[in-house]
Amino acid sequence: MTVFRVQSHNGDIYSPATPRRDVMGLLAKHIERHPSSPRISIQLPAHHRFTPFALQPQDNNTLVIDFRWLGYAAGLRALPDFATPYEKAGLEAKGLADLINGLRKIAPDSPVDVVAHRLGARVALMAVHRARSKMWRRLLLSNAFEYSARTLAALDCPMGRHLDCHNLIMKNNNITAFFFDRLGPKPGPADRAICFGYKFAHANWSEVPDNSQAATDLMLDMGANTFAFNTPAPNRVFQYLQGQGLMQQ
C-alpha cells in the first residue's frame, strides 16, 4: 500500500509536499511503482489532522489518495452557521472531480473507490456532476452532511446512475449532525440530512447502520480501515435537547 496526499483549495489540487510540481505527474510516478494497475481508494477524512482511513487495506495493491480540503476546521469556526463550510465543500468538488478525471488518463485500468466523512460527503456528491470517468465505481458515505434534494440531483445524473453508493446512517444523538440537520442551509424546510437516512429509492443506493458489522465490512472492502463510530456520552447540551423533545433517546 502507498499513500499520496492531495490538497484542494477552491477546487485547485496540488501536492502539499511539492506544491509547484504537477500533481498528476507526481501521482503517475506513484502508480508506476505498483507491479500492476492498483486499486485506488480516495479518502476524505473529517478532520485535517486525521490519518487516512486506510492503515492496511485488505488488498496490498492499493493506492490510497488522502484528499484534504480543511473543511472540518472551517466548520468548527462557523458553528452553528454551517453555510460557510457547506459552500466551501461545494467548491472543493471540482478538485475531486478533476482528480478522478485525471486518473482516467494516467491509470485507465485502475478501479476507483471514494470514502467520504461528514462534509466530505458533500464534496463527493457534488463531484458526481463533474466526474466523467467510469473508473469511479463505488462511493461510501459516513455521517454524511448533505441533504436529500441535492443527493437526488447527484444520483440522477449519468455518473450518479453508474455509481454503487453506500450510506452509513447514524443515530439522532450526535450533536453536530443534529445542528446540521436543523440549522444547516437546506434546499427546503422539509429536507433532511442524509446522515439520518436518504428517503428516495434508488437501485444503486444502500444503507446500513454505522456501528454494524456490515459497515465495518464495507469500509474494509473499499480499502479503508474502520474508525470510531462510537457516540460520546451525553453531555448537558444533549440532555437539555432531549428534555425539550428535540432529540431522540
C-alpha positions as CSV (number, residue, x, y, z in Angstrom):
1,M,0.0,0.0,0.0
2,T,1.2,3.5,-0.8
3,V,-0.4,6.8,0.3
4,F,-0.4,10.0,-1.8
5,R,-1.7,13.2,-0.3
6,V,-3.6,15.8,-2.4
7,Q,-4.7,19.2,-1.1
8,S,-7.6,21.0,-2.7
9,H,-8.1,24.8,-2.4
10,N,-11.2,26.3,-4.0
11,G,-11.2,23.4,-6.5
12,D,-7.5,23.5,-7.4
13,I,-5.5,20.5,-6.4
14,Y,-1.8,20.2,-5.6
15,S,0.6,18.1,-3.6
16,P,1.3,19.9,-0.3
17,A,4.8,18.3,-0.1
18,T,5.8,19.8,-3.5
19,P,3.1,22.3,-4.4
20,R,4.9,23.7,-7.5
21,R,5.0,20.4,-9.3
22,D,2.3,18.9,-11.4
23,V,0.1,16.8,-9.1
24,M,-1.0,14.3,-11.8
25,G,2.6,13.8,-12.9
26,L,3.6,13.0,-9.3
27,L,0.7,10.7,-8.9
28,A,1.6,8.9,-12.1
29,K,5.0,8.1,-10.6
30,H,3.4,6.6,-7.6
31,I,1.2,4.4,-9.7
32,E,4.2,3.2,-11.8
33,R,5.7,1.7,-8.6
34,H,2.9,-0.8,-8.4
35,P,3.5,-4.2,-10.0
36,S,0.1,-4.0,-11.8
37,S,-2.7,-1.4,-12.0
38,P,-3.5,-0.7,-8.4
39,R,-7.0,-0.3,-6.9
40,I,-7.3,3.4,-5.9
41,S,-9.1,4.5,-2.7
42,I,-9.7,8.2,-2.5
43,Q,-10.5,9.1,1.2
44,L,-11.9,12.4,2.6
45,P,-11.4,12.3,6.4
46,A,-13.5,14.7,8.6
47,H,-10.5,16.3,10.3
48,H,-7.5,17.9,8.7
49,R,-5.3,16.2,11.3
50,F,-6.6,12.7,10.9
51,T,-4.6,10.0,9.3
52,P,-6.2,8.4,6.3
53,F,-8.9,5.9,7.0
54,A,-6.7,3.1,5.4
55,L,-3.9,1.9,7.6
56,Q,-3.6,-1.5,5.9
57,P,-6.1,-2.3,3.2
58,Q,-7.0,-6.0,2.6
59,D,-5.7,-5.6,-1.0
60,N,-2.0,-4.7,-0.8
61,N,-2.0,-3.5,-4.4
62,T,-3.9,-0.4,-3.3
63,L,-3.0,3.3,-3.7
64,V,-4.7,5.5,-1.1
65,I,-5.2,9.1,-2.1
66,D,-5.6,11.2,1.0
67,F,-7.8,14.1,-0.2
68,R,-7.7,17.2,2.2
69,W,-9.6,20.4,2.0
70,L,-9.7,21.8,5.6
71,G,-13.5,21.6,5.8
72,Y,-13.5,20.4,9.4
73,A,-11.7,23.4,10.8
74,A,-13.9,25.8,8.8
75,G,-16.9,24.0,10.2
76,L,-15.9,24.4,13.8
77,R,-15.3,28.1,13.4
78,A,-18.7,28.5,11.7
79,L,-20.8,26.7,14.3
80,P,-23.8,26.9,14.5
81,D,-23.8,28.5,11.0
82,F,-22.9,25.8,8.5
83,A,-23.4,27.9,5.4
84,T,-19.7,28.8,5.0
85,P,-18.1,25.3,5.2
86,Y,-21.1,23.9,3.3
87,E,-20.4,26.3,0.4
88,K,-16.7,25.6,0.6
89,A,-17.3,21.9,0.3
90,G,-19.2,22.5,-2.9
91,L,-16.2,24.4,-4.3
92,E,-13.8,21.6,-3.5
93,A,-16.0,19.2,-5.5
94,K,-14.2,20.5,-8.6
95,G,-10.9,19.4,-7.2
96,L,-12.1,15.8,-6.5
97,A,-13.7,15.6,-10.0
98,D,-10.6,16.8,-11.7
99,L,-8.6,14.2,-9.8
100,I,-10.8,11.4,-10.8
101,N,-11.0,12.6,-14.4
102,G,-7.1,12.8,-14.4
103,L,-6.8,9.3,-13.2
104,R,-8.6,8.1,-16.3
105,K,-5.6,9.3,-18.3
106,I,-2.7,8.0,-16.1
107,A,-4.3,4.8,-14.7
108,P,-7.1,3.7,-17.1
109,D,-7.2,0.2,-15.7
110,S,-7.5,1.1,-12.0
111,P,-10.9,1.0,-10.4
112,V,-11.6,4.0,-8.1
113,D,-13.5,4.0,-4.7
114,V,-14.3,7.1,-2.7
115,V,-14.8,7.1,1.0
116,A,-16.1,10.4,2.5
117,H,-17.0,11.5,6.0
118,R,-19.2,14.4,7.2
119,L,-18.9,17.5,4.8
120,G,-16.5,15.4,2.7
121,A,-19.7,13.6,1.6
122,R,-20.9,16.8,0.2
123,V,-17.6,17.2,-1.7
124,A,-18.0,13.7,-3.1
125,L,-21.7,14.0,-4.1
126,M,-21.1,17.4,-5.8
127,A,-18.2,15.9,-7.7
128,V,-20.5,13.3,-9.2
129,H,-21.9,16.0,-11.5
130,R,-18.4,16.8,-12.9
131,A,-16.8,13.4,-13.0
132,R,-16.5,11.8,-16.4
133,S,-14.6,8.6,-15.6
134,K,-16.4,5.3,-15.2
135,M,-13.3,4.1,-13.4
136,W,-15.1,5.6,-10.3
137,R,-17.2,2.6,-9.3
138,R,-18.2,3.0,-5.7
139,L,-18.9,5.7,-3.1
140,L,-19.1,5.2,0.6
141,L,-20.6,8.0,2.8
142,S,-20.2,8.1,6.5
143,N,-22.1,10.6,8.8
144,A,-22.9,12.5,5.6
145,F,-23.5,16.2,5.9
146,E,-25.6,16.7,2.7
147,Y,-29.3,16.9,2.1
148,S,-31.7,14.6,0.3
149,A,-32.6,17.0,-2.5
150,R,-29.1,17.6,-3.6
151,T,-28.3,13.9,-3.3
152,L,-31.2,13.2,-5.5
153,A,-29.8,15.6,-8.2
154,A,-26.4,13.9,-8.0
155,L,-27.8,10.3,-8.3
156,D,-30.0,11.3,-11.3
157,C,-27.1,12.5,-13.4
158,P,-25.2,9.9,-15.7
159,M,-22.3,9.3,-13.3
160,G,-24.7,9.1,-10.3
161,R,-26.7,6.3,-12.1
162,H,-23.4,4.4,-12.7
163,L,-22.0,4.5,-9.1
164,D,-22.6,1.9,-6.5
165,C,-23.4,4.0,-3.4
166,H,-23.5,3.1,0.3
167,N,-24.6,5.3,3.1
168,L,-23.7,4.6,6.7
169,I,-26.5,6.1,8.7
170,M,-26.3,7.1,12.3
171,K,-28.5,7.6,15.4
172,N,-30.0,11.0,16.2
173,N,-27.8,11.5,19.3
174,N,-24.9,13.2,17.5
175,I,-24.8,16.9,18.4
176,T,-23.0,18.2,15.3
177,A,-25.2,16.2,13.0
178,F,-28.4,17.4,14.9
179,F,-27.4,21.0,14.4
180,F,-26.5,20.5,10.7
181,D,-29.9,18.9,10.1
182,R,-31.8,21.6,12.0
183,L,-29.8,24.7,11.2
184,G,-27.8,24.0,8.0
185,P,-28.5,25.5,4.6
186,K,-31.3,23.2,3.5
187,P,-32.7,23.4,-0.1
188,G,-36.2,23.4,1.5
189,P,-37.7,23.3,5.0
190,A,-38.8,19.7,4.7
191,D,-35.4,18.4,3.6
192,R,-33.2,16.3,5.9
193,A,-29.6,15.4,6.3
194,I,-28.8,12.1,4.7
195,C,-26.7,11.0,7.7
196,F,-30.1,10.1,9.2
197,G,-31.2,8.3,6.1
198,Y,-32.0,9.0,2.4
199,K,-35.7,8.8,1.5
200,F,-35.6,8.4,-2.3
201,A,-35.3,4.8,-3.5
202,H,-32.5,4.1,-6.0
203,A,-31.4,0.7,-7.1
204,N,-27.7,1.6,-6.7
205,W,-28.1,3.0,-3.1
206,S,-28.0,1.0,0.1
207,E,-27.9,2.0,3.8
208,V,-26.6,0.3,6.9
209,P,-26.1,1.5,10.5
210,D,-22.7,3.0,11.0
211,N,-22.0,0.8,14.1
212,S,-22.9,-2.5,12.4
213,Q,-20.7,-5.3,11.1
214,A,-21.9,-4.6,7.6
215,A,-20.5,-1.0,7.9
216,T,-17.1,-2.5,9.0
217,D,-17.1,-4.9,6.1
218,L,-17.9,-2.1,3.6
219,M,-15.1,0.0,5.0
220,L,-12.6,-2.8,4.7
221,D,-13.8,-3.8,1.3
222,M,-13.3,-0.3,-0.1
223,G,-9.7,0.0,1.1
224,A,-10.3,1.8,4.3
225,N,-9.9,0.9,8.0
226,T,-12.7,1.2,10.5
227,F,-12.6,4.3,12.7
228,A,-14.5,5.2,15.8
229,F,-18.3,5.3,15.3
230,N,-19.0,5.3,19.0
231,T,-21.1,8.3,20.2
232,P,-19.7,10.2,23.1
233,A,-21.6,10.1,26.4
234,P,-24.4,12.6,26.6
235,N,-23.4,16.0,27.9
236,R,-25.5,18.7,29.3
237,V,-26.4,20.2,25.9
238,F,-27.5,16.8,24.7
239,Q,-29.5,16.2,27.9
240,Y,-31.2,19.6,27.6
241,L,-32.2,18.9,23.9
242,Q,-33.6,15.5,24.9
243,G,-35.6,17.2,27.7
244,Q,-37.1,19.6,25.2
245,G,-38.1,16.8,22.9
246,L,-35.7,17.9,20.2
247,M,-33.6,14.8,20.1
248,Q,-34.5,11.2,20.4
249,Q,-33.1,8.9,23.1
